[in-house]
Amino acid sequence: MDMIREISVSCCIPLLLLAVKRSLCVLSALVLILIQPVFAPAAFASFQNAAAKTGGPAAAVVGRRLIQSELLSSAWTGIFAGCLHTLSGPDHLAALAPLSIGCNRMESAAVGALWGCGHDAGQVIFGLLFLLLQDKLHIEILRTWGTIVVGMTLFIIGVMGIREVSEVRTPCVALENGECDVGIYETLEKPMVVGKKKKKKIGFATFATGVVHGLQPDALMIVLPALALPSRVAGAAFLLMFLVGTVLSMGSYTAFIGSFSEALKDRVPRITERLTWAASFVAIALGLAIIITQFLGFSLY
């Protein structure tokens, strides 16, 4: 019982810290989004007044201050919007969990960062296509089929996670008669024969799944604030820091998942396999729900 209580406390503390971080991220993003439209007109008005009263030198100074404050506020808004976008998307978390469980902290962070880069790359690609072919695209058709593709990728990620965990050989101890006893392994610190775990591959497939999730018509709503900013430089700063915020938050999330599974691996037998099964089933269920609801006339995504 004491061991169970210790495990429960050790599990609750990181989850509580994560919840606090998410709450601060949400509040900061909301504050920055609210104050962004307030500062820009005031700064531009001060620039006009300085240009009208004192001429070029003062206007240049005010202009530099305007650009600096504009870039700073746009950058902070972008980075917090990227964090908020990551943590508020259940499809993001469902897609990343099966990929990061069982990896160490660095591998898990690499998975999240690579997936986040692909996700934002997909959004940029879709945004450019939308701007170039705005009059020729049927948004409703793209939204329907794009959402179905996202559901299918979640389903495939879940199936791949189940397949990988099914291929892992159960750790065991070889007996004299050639049989394999699993129960002995749980009581020994160093078993004689231990099944090797197949390492998860981190590469183009992870990046590609992120791109697929970013190729959504609704993803254009994420980059619309950049179009409403006072200048193209501010818009570019918003988009760049949005990418940074997405990569940081996704990398942090997957690093937490990897560290969590690694910490419990020695205390709870086969915790990695159990977490992978659970995360894979969540991904499959969410993917099927997204696909089915599209055919029923409403969307969960």
Buried (B, 14 or more C-beta within 10 A) or exposed (E): EEEEEEBEEEEEEEEEEBEEBBEEBBEBBEEBBEEBEEBBEEBBEBBEEBBEEEEEEBBEEBBEBBBEBBBEBBBBBBBBBBBBBBBEBBBBBBBBBBBBBBBBBEBBBBBBBBBBBBBBBBBBBBBEBBEEEEEEEEEEEBBBEBBBBBBBBBBBBBBBBBEBBEEBEEBBBEEEEEEBEEEBBEEEEEBEEEEEBEEBEBEEBBBBBBBBBBBBBBBBEBBEBBEEBBBEEBBBBBBBBBBBBBBBBBBBBBBBBBBBBBBBBEEBBBBBBBBBBBBBBBBBBBBBBBBEBBEEEEEBB
